[in-house]
Amino acid sequence: MPSEANGQSIGAGALLAILRDGQARTRAELAQLTGLARSTVSQRLDALMSHRWVVTTEDAISSGGRPAAAFAFNENVRVVLAADLGATHARLAVIDLGMSVLAERAEELPIDRGPEATLDWLVAAFQEMLAETGRDQTQVCGVGVGLPGPVEHASGRPVNPPIMPGWDDFPVPEWLGERLGAPVLVDNDVNIMALGEHWAAGPEVDHLIFIKIGTGIGCGIISDRRLHRGAQGAAGDVGHIRVPSSDALCRCGNIGCLEAVASGASMAAALRAAGVEAQGSRDVVALMRAGDTRAARLIRQAGREVGGVMASIVNFFNPSVIVLGGDIAEAGEQVLAGVRETIYSRSLPLATQHLTIRASELGDRAGVIGAAVMIVEYVLAPETIDQTVTG
Ligand SMILES: [Zn+2]
């Protein structure tokens, strides 16, 4: 039981954090949970209600049988605009604070059109989607964006992104913030997908690795329930880890990178060299589904190569869940089997004892859900809420 002295540090934000599990609670319940005096709980609740973060629900029955007001988190009070921009396609969503998708849109949108054209389109699409949901810009609490390249987290600017001509150092947060009137957070697409998959896996999962096998290969790391970005935001770049058996030339200039043997781009290239028409990762999976044995063999082998790299990561990081996503993961068991086979044979038994290796739960939606998680965790962080309600 926390003491009242400790309780003084429990501000409005911490009280809201308790209510975010969706359960309504009475003043007495909140006083008991926090160790705060009931009068202090009332003050905090008044502050939260004046900003509509909390609403009263139907009367709850207290232990004495007398109705007592219960207080609940108001999931509908604000919305998040979420964008997952890939190399060639974009997915957008309007999402509430309880992670319900209110509107969604997916379109072909080549990122190499450059930042102004892409972001102009994004702003117009978001405005239309807000109108569809009957919301307006004043209800937007933040804009979360995933980009298919390295992003410096502090500034939200792309850093030498290889497939995004014209985007290097472009001030995406300022540009969008001016037009949409809300804070903007930007991260790379794999990190936001990891956030989305971690949200889907549930808060009891502390350590999760999300690996995306698409045109390239990358992974997002959730450590102690937080995204681990590393010193420069480059953590998780497993695509350029050396695979011992390979001497294939990688687009980064090195020899034998994982990406050079197991990515969708490398498999499509191998198929083309064998005289099979394949442009990218989706074609490789489509060929496998159509019964092409060369495509199936490549995908299975790619799973083993990815598993080989992941086996070292499992020993090093000891995750409890590994989630596979990206276009190649759509191949399902063909790729999962290879990944599992190698991880289980090469990792230490203690590290794999309770390890789950599975396909993405959210599929194409992982990015927009993760972008919304990024914003919600920022906006509803207890210290941010404390500042909002007192300032
Ligand atoms: Zn490389």
Residues whose N, C-alpha, C, O or C-beta is under 5 A from the ligand:
A	BS01	ZN	G239 H240 C250 R251 C252 N254 C257
